[in-house]
Amino acid sequence: MPPLPSSAVSEHEQAFAAVAAEDRLRADVYRFLARLLSSPVGAEELAVGASLEGDATSFGQAIDALAAACRDTSPAEAAVEYQDLFIGLARGEILPYGSYYLTGFLHEKPLARLRRDMEQLGIERDPEATEPEDHIASLLEMMAGLIDGGFGEPLTLAEQKQFYEAHIGSWARVMFRDLEKAEAARLYARVGAVGRTFIEIENGAFRMV
C-alpha cells in the first residue's frame, strides 16, 4: 500500500513524528504512570507492566521491581489496593492532588493556577472526569501530551520546564515517596519507586535547561 499523502496525515501525527525518540520515551513513562494512578489497573495493564525490563540504573531497578510486582498481582488484588490507597471509606492513605500537597487543602490556589495554564495551553478538561485537574494522573497525562504533541505542537524543553516546575516537580516526588511507604501499598509501592526515581531524573534534566 502506498504511503498516504501528507494532507491526509493528522497534525498530531506530524507533530509526533518530529519528537525525538528520547522525548517519546519520556512521554511514554508519564503516560504509563498516569494510567496506573488514574484507576485500578486491569489484566492488560498488569501484563504490560510485567513485560517491562530495566537495567542497572536506579530507575531500571525500580522498573524491574515493578515488573515483578505486576507478575505477582491479580487484577482483584490491584483493585483492593487502589481502593485502600486512594479512596478508602472516608479517604484513602494518599491524596494525590497538587493542592493538597502544596497547601494541605483541596481545591486551592494551585488548582486555579493549573486551570489558567491549561486554558492558555489549549488543554480542555475531560467532561467525564470526576477528579479535579490537579490529580497526579491528570498532570502526568498532560505532561505527556505537552512533550509529544498530544495538544498540538510539542512544547520546547524550556516551556515544558515551566509547566513541570509549576504543577509537577514542586510536589510529585514527595507524593511518590509517600506512596512507596504507604501501609496498604504493595504493587503501588513499586509504582511509587518508579515515579520517584523518574521525577528525580526529570528534576535533574530540567535543572540543565
C-alpha positions in Angstrom: 0.0 0.0 0.0 1.5 3.4 -1.0 2.0 6.0 1.8 -0.8 8.4 2.4 -0.3 11.9 1.1 0.9 14.4 3.7 -2.5 16.2 3.6 -4.1 13.0 5.0 -1.8 12.9 8.0 -3.2 14.5 11.1 -1.5 17.4 12.7 -0.8 15.3 15.8 0.9 12.6 13.7 3.1 15.2 12.1 4.0 16.7 15.5 4.7 13.3 17.0 7.0 12.4 14.1 9.1 15.4 14.9 9.6 14.5 18.5 13.0 13.0 19.4 13.0 9.3 20.4 14.1 10.1 23.9 11.3 12.5 24.4 8.8 9.9 23.1 10.1 7.6 25.8 9.7 10.3 28.4 6.1 10.8 27.3 5.5 7.0 27.4 6.7 6.9 31.0 4.5 9.8 32.0 1.5 8.2 30.3 2.1 4.8 31.8 2.3 6.2 35.3 -0.8 8.2 34.6 -2.7 5.1 33.7 -1.5 3.2 36.8 -2.7 6.1 39.0 -5.9 7.1 37.3 -8.0 4.0 38.3 -7.5 0.4 39.3 -5.3 -1.5 36.8 -6.7 -4.4 34.9 -5.1 -7.5 33.4 -3.9 -5.6 30.3 -2.0 -3.0 32.3 -0.6 -5.7 34.6 0.6 -7.6 31.5 2.3 -4.5 30.1 4.0 -3.8 33.5 5.1 -7.5 33.8 6.8 -7.2 30.4 9.0 -4.3 31.3 12.7 -4.7 31.6 15.1 -2.4 33.4 18.8 -2.0 33.7 21.5 -1.4 36.3 20.4 2.2 37.0 18.2 3.1 39.9 15.4 3.8 37.5 16.0 0.4 35.8 16.0 -1.4 39.1 12.7 0.2 40.0 11.3 -0.9 36.7 12.4 -4.5 37.3 10.8 -4.4 40.8 7.5 -3.1 39.3 7.6 -5.8 36.6 8.0 -8.5 39.3 5.1 -7.0 41.4 2.9 -6.9 38.3 3.5 -10.6 37.7 2.6 -11.4 41.3 -0.5 -9.3 41.5 -4.0 -10.2 40.2 -6.5 -7.5 39.0 -8.7 -8.2 42.0 -5.7 -7.6 44.4 -4.7 -4.4 42.5 -8.3 -3.1 42.8 -8.4 -3.7 46.5 -5.1 -2.0 46.9 -6.1 1.0 44.8 -9.3 1.3 46.9 -7.4 1.3 50.2 -4.7 3.8 49.0 -6.7 6.3 47.0 -10.4 6.0 48.0 -10.9 4.3 51.4 -14.1 4.6 53.4 -13.8 8.3 54.1 -10.5 8.9 52.4 -7.5 6.8 51.2 -4.0 6.8 52.6 -2.8 9.0 49.8 -4.4 12.2 48.5 -2.7 12.6 45.1 -3.6 16.2 44.4 -1.3 19.2 43.9 -3.4 21.5 46.0 -3.3 19.1 48.9 0.5 18.6 48.8 1.2 22.3 48.3 -1.3 23.8 50.7 -2.8 21.0 52.9 -6.2 21.5 51.4 -8.1 20.5 48.2 -9.3 22.9 45.5 -6.9 25.7 46.5 -4.8 28.2 44.5 -2.6 25.6 42.8 -5.7 24.2 41.1 -6.7 27.6 40.0 -3.3 28.3 38.6 -3.3 25.0 36.8 -6.7 25.8 35.2 -5.4 29.1 34.0 -2.3 27.4 32.4 -4.5 24.7 30.9 -6.6 27.4 29.2 -3.5 29.1 27.9 -2.1 25.8 26.5 -5.4 24.8 24.9 -5.9 21.8 27.3 -9.6 21.0 27.9 -10.9 19.1 30.9 -12.4 15.8 30.1 -16.1 16.3 30.6 -16.4 12.7 32.0 -13.6 13.3 34.6 -14.7 13.2 38.2 -11.4 14.2 39.8 -10.1 17.8 39.9 -7.4 18.5 37.3 -4.6 18.6 39.8 -4.8 14.8 40.4 -1.4 13.4 39.7 -2.7 11.1 36.9 -4.2 14.1 35.1 -1.0 16.1 35.4 1.2 13.3 34.2 -1.1 12.8 31.2 -0.9 16.5 30.5 2.9 16.4 30.6 3.0 13.5 28.2 0.9 15.4 25.7 2.9 18.6 26.0 6.1 16.6 25.3 4.8 14.6 22.3 2.3 17.0 20.7 -0.9 15.5 22.1 -2.3 19.0 22.5 -0.9 20.4 19.2 2.7 21.4 18.8 5.1 19.8 21.2 6.5 22.3 23.8 10.1 23.2 23.8 12.1 22.0 26.8 12.0 25.5 28.3 8.2 25.5 28.0 7.9 22.0 29.4 10.1 23.1 32.3 7.7 26.0 33.1 4.7 23.7 33.3 6.6 20.9 35.1 8.0 23.1 37.8 4.7 24.9 38.4 2.5 21.8 38.6 4.5 18.6 39.0 8.1 19.0 40.1 7.1 21.0 43.1 5.4 18.1 44.9 5.2 14.9 42.9 8.4 13.4 44.3 7.1 13.7 47.8 3.8 12.1 46.8 5.6 9.2 45.2 7.8 8.7 48.2 4.7 8.6 50.4 3.2 6.0 48.1 6.3 3.9 48.5 5.9 3.9 52.2 2.1 3.6 52.4 0.8 0.8 54.7 -1.6 -0.6 52.0 1.0 -0.3 49.2 2.4 -3.5 47.7 2.2 -3.2 43.9 1.8 0.6 44.3 4.9 0.8 46.4 6.7 -0.3 43.3 4.8 2.3 41.3 5.9 4.9 43.8 9.5 3.9 43.4 9.3 4.2 39.6 7.6 7.5 39.9 10.0 8.9 42.4 13.1 7.9 40.5 11.7 9.2 37.2 10.8 12.5 38.8 14.3 12.7 40.2 15.7 12.2 36.7 13.3 14.9 35.3 14.3 17.3 38.1 18.0 16.9 37.2 17.4 17.2 33.5 15.3 20.4 33.8 17.9 22.0 36.1 20.2 22.0 33.0 17.6 23.7 30.7 
